[in-house]
Amino acid sequence: MLQTITMGSCVSVQGTFVRQLPNGRVSVRVGSTVYTGVPVTQAA
């Protein structure tokens, strides 16, 4: 499942969902690198 996250104010990353963290952040995998950030909400 693809997930988009934001890291900072203007950097977005889209990758394969890895896990949901207790603080509400999400980890995604792009290649061999795992990024953690705030999930992007779905547009209406």
C-alpha positions as CSV (number, residue, x, y, z in Angstrom):
1,M,0.0,0.0,0.0
2,L,1.4,3.4,-1.0
3,Q,1.5,6.2,1.6
4,T,2.5,9.8,1.2
5,I,4.1,11.6,4.1
6,T,5.6,15.1,4.7
7,M,8.9,15.7,6.3
8,G,9.3,19.3,7.3
9,S,7.3,22.0,5.6
10,C,7.8,21.2,1.9
11,V,9.3,17.8,1.4
12,S,6.9,15.0,0.5
13,V,7.8,11.3,0.2
14,Q,5.7,8.5,-1.3
15,G,6.5,4.9,-0.6
16,T,5.4,1.6,0.7
17,F,3.8,1.7,4.2
18,V,6.0,0.2,6.9
19,R,4.4,1.0,10.2
20,Q,2.3,3.5,12.2
21,L,4.2,5.0,15.2
22,P,2.6,5.8,18.6
23,N,3.1,9.5,18.1
24,G,0.9,9.5,14.9
25,R,3.8,9.5,12.4
26,V,4.1,6.9,9.7
27,S,7.2,5.1,8.2
28,V,7.4,4.4,4.5
29,R,10.1,2.5,2.5
30,V,11.6,3.8,-0.7
31,G,14.1,1.3,-2.0
32,S,16.2,0.4,1.0
33,T,15.6,3.6,2.9
34,V,12.9,4.1,5.5
35,Y,11.5,7.6,6.0
36,T,9.3,8.8,8.8
37,G,7.0,11.8,8.7
38,V,3.4,13.0,9.1
39,P,0.8,11.3,6.9
40,V,-0.9,13.4,4.2
41,T,-4.7,13.4,4.6
42,Q,-6.8,12.5,1.6
43,A,-8.3,15.4,-0.3
44,A,-12.1,15.7,-0.4
